Amino acid sequence: MTLALQRLDAEVSVAPQLGPEAMAEAKAAGFRSVINNRPDFEAGPTQPTSASVEAAAHAAGLEYAYLPVAPNFQSAEEIARFRELIASMPKPILAFCRSGTRSGKLWRAAAGR
């Protein structure tokens, strides 16, 4: 598997849906933290759960945060929480959702861009 990444700045990249198997690759690519922005079961029962991705992230030596947000609306509270995670988690950070778009939108809103 090769990670499909979009680098947003020196500290944050986004990706489409990642599963547990991608966590070791994320670590090998130099990431230190992962943020999951996709609600569990958004795509149905075959979508990897946050718990399974979190366990694999920790096994790979990555920090992990779960901040599920809707694809079409991110609240001021969700944006503020994303900003807090970006500020506090070890960098570089890899955030993901279904396509990477909502993670990118959260980053832009949190950064005031």
C-alpha positions in Angstrom: 0.0 0.0 0.0 1.2 3.5 -0.8 -0.3 6.4 1.1 -2.1 8.9 -1.1 -1.2 12.1 0.7 -1.8 15.8 0.1 0.7 17.9 2.0 -1.0 21.1 3.4 2.1 22.5 5.1 5.3 21.4 6.7 3.4 19.8 9.7 0.1 18.6 8.3 -0.9 16.2 5.5 -4.3 14.7 4.7 -5.3 11.4 3.1 -8.4 9.5 2.1 -9.7 6.7 4.3 -6.9 4.8 6.1 -7.2 1.4 7.7 -5.2 -0.3 10.4 -2.8 -1.7 7.9 -1.8 1.9 6.9 -0.5 2.9 10.3 2.9 1.2 10.0 3.3 2.8 6.6 2.4 6.2 8.1 5.0 5.8 10.8 7.6 4.7 8.2 6.8 7.8 6.2 7.8 9.9 9.2 4.4 10.8 10.7 4.2 11.0 14.4 0.4 11.5 14.8 -2.8 10.6 13.1 -6.2 12.3 13.3 -9.3 10.4 12.1 -12.1 12.8 11.0 -14.4 10.1 9.7 -17.4 8.9 11.8 -17.5 5.2 12.3 -19.7 3.3 9.9 -20.2 6.3 7.6 -19.6 4.0 4.7 -21.3 1.0 6.3 -20.1 -2.0 8.2 -16.9 -2.7 6.2 -15.3 0.7 7.0 -12.5 0.3 9.6 -13.6 1.5 13.0 -11.7 4.2 14.9 -10.9 1.7 17.6 -9.2 -0.6 15.1 -7.2 2.2 13.5 -6.3 3.6 17.0 -5.0 0.2 18.2 -2.8 -0.1 15.0 -1.6 3.5 15.4 -0.5 2.9 18.9 1.1 -0.4 18.0 3.1 1.5 15.3 4.2 4.1 17.8 1.8 6.9 16.6 -0.3 9.3 18.6 -3.9 9.1 17.6 -7.0 11.3 17.9 -10.6 10.7 16.9 -12.5 13.8 15.8 -15.4 12.6 13.7 -17.1 15.4 11.7 -19.9 15.5 9.0 -18.7 15.9 5.4 -20.8 19.0 4.7 -20.6 20.9 8.0 -17.9 21.5 10.6 -19.0 23.3 13.7 -17.0 26.1 15.4 -16.4 23.6 18.3 -15.0 20.9 15.9 -12.8 23.5 14.2 -11.5 24.7 17.6 -10.8 21.1 18.7 -8.9 20.4 15.4 -6.8 23.5 16.1 -6.0 22.2 19.6 -5.0 18.8 18.2 -2.8 20.4 15.6 -1.1 22.5 18.2 -0.6 19.8 20.8 0.1 16.5 18.9 3.6 15.5 17.8 4.4 16.6 14.2 4.2 15.8 11.4 0.5 14.9 11.5 -1.6 12.9 9.1 -5.3 13.6 9.1 -7.8 11.5 7.2 -11.5 11.2 6.3 -13.3 9.6 3.3 -11.4 11.5 0.6 -9.2 13.9 2.6 -11.4 16.9 1.7 -13.1 17.5 5.1 -9.8 17.1 6.9 -8.4 19.7 4.6 -11.4 22.0 5.2 -10.9 21.6 8.9 -7.2 22.5 8.6 -8.0 25.6 6.5 -10.7 26.8 9.0 -8.5 26.1 12.0 -5.6 28.0 10.4 -7.8 30.9 9.4 -7.2 30.3 5.7 
